[in-house]
Amino acid sequence: MTPACKILKSNKIEFSIHEYEHDVNAKSFGLEAAEKLNLAVEDVFKTLLVTDDKSHFVAVLPVNHQLSLKKVSSALGCKKLKMADPKDAERLTGYLVGGISPVGQKKRLKTVIDASAASKAKIYVSGGKRGLDIGINPQDLSKVLSANFADVIDAD
């Protein structure tokens, strides 16, 4: 039971657990999850950490898209953001890169979820370790994280 699963359970939020054998040679954790779990790639979301050198923030977006730093900065009301150092991401969340869940992080960080999730019945996010995804209603995810929906993906 990962911290993410415990928090969802304690908040009585419905979720499903999807496990797969993680391949250490996988180039993209998210695309690997979509393929191995036989899910539509646009329903599988990755969790990325960004920083303005003072604070860290979380962006949750489809695995088949790139994060737009400009859009996420605007959504979070920051001047300029950059990708967080993976070591900082692991230290702040308590999770390993490739298994960072938006839920149950050691430190509650302000989170934004890509707008494409808002209309879906269910999205899949990391459950807190490589090879474990959680299926969850995006509205429930937004509620438990106090997260807003905003367009944060790169248009290209």
N, C-alpha and C positions, 0 to 999 in steps of 0.2 A: 504494500500500500504506500504509494508516494504521497508527499505532502499535498499535491494537487488533488488526488482522489479523496484524501481525508477532509479537505476543506469543502469540496463539492458535497460530500456525504453529510457533513455537519450542517451545511446550509440547505440540506434536503433538495439539492438540485439533481435532476435526472441526467445521467450521462452513461455512455457505454464505453467499455474498455476494448481496445483492439491491439493485440500484440503480434509482433512479427520478429523473425530472426534478422537482427541487424547485421549487415555486411560491413566489416571495418574498412573495406575499400570503396564504399559508396561515395560518389562525388557530391551528391546532394541528399542530405538526410530527408528532406521533405518529399522530394520526388521518389526516393526509395520507399517511403511510407505509402505514398499513393499507389505505386506499382504493386508492392507486396500485399497491401490490404485490398487491392482491386477497387480503389476509390477514384472518383473523378478528380483530376488534379486541381480543378478550381474549388473543390470542397476541402482541400487539405491546406492548413494555414501554418506558417512558420512564425516563430517568436524572435524578434530582433531587438537588441538593446542599442540605444543611441544616447549621446551625451553632448552637453554644451560646455563640458569641463568643470561645471559646478554640480549639476544634477544628472541623473540617469533617467531614461524613460523607456517604455516598451511599445513596440509597434507589432501588431499581429496582422499578417497579410498572406494572400495566397502564395503557395510555394513556387508557382510558375511565373511570378512577377518579381521585379526589382523594387526596392523601397526608394521612393523619391524623398531625398533629404529635405528638399525645399518644401514639399507638401506636408511632411510630417512636422517640420519646424513650425509651419503656419498653424497646423492643427493643434499643436501643443503650446502655441503662443511663445515660441522661442525665436531668437534672432537667427541663430545658425547652429545646426546639429551635425555631428559626425558619428560614424559607427563607433560603438564602444569597443574597447580592447576585450578580446575573448576572456582573458584572465579576470578582468574586472566583472564581466558578465557572470562568470562562474561564481566569483566571490559574493557578488550582490544577490544572486538568485538562489545559490545553494545547489544549482543543477549544473550538469556538464553541457558544454556546447553540443548541439545536436539532440539534446534532450531537455532543453529549457522550456518549461511550461509557463504560460502566462499566469497560471494559478499556483498559489502556494509558495511564492518566492520568499526568501528570508526577509527581504526588505520590500514593503509594498511600494511599487513604483507607479507613477502616473502612466496610464496605458491608453492607447488609441487602437481601435480595430478598423481595418479597411472597410469602407462603406459597402463593398460587394458582399460582405457577410450578412448585412442587416436583413436582407430579404430571404435568406436561406432557412430551411427548416432545421438543418444540422450542419455544423462544420466540425472538422477534426483538427485538434491541436495536440502538441506533445503532452504526454501525461506525466512528464518529469524524469524520463530516462529514455535512452536510445532504444528503439524497438517497441515503444509503448505510446499509442495515440488514444485520445479521448474524443468521443463523439458527443457534441453538446449543442444545444440550441444557442445561437449567437446572442439572443436577447438575455438568456440566463447568464452567459459568459460576461456580457456587458454589465449586468447587474452585480455579479459577484466581484468584479474588478473595479466597479464604478468607472467604467471606460466609456468613451464616446466613440461613435462611428464617424469616420472621415475618409475622404479619398486620399490615400497615402502611397498609391502605386505609381511607378514611372510609366508614362504614357507610351514609351517606345516598346 
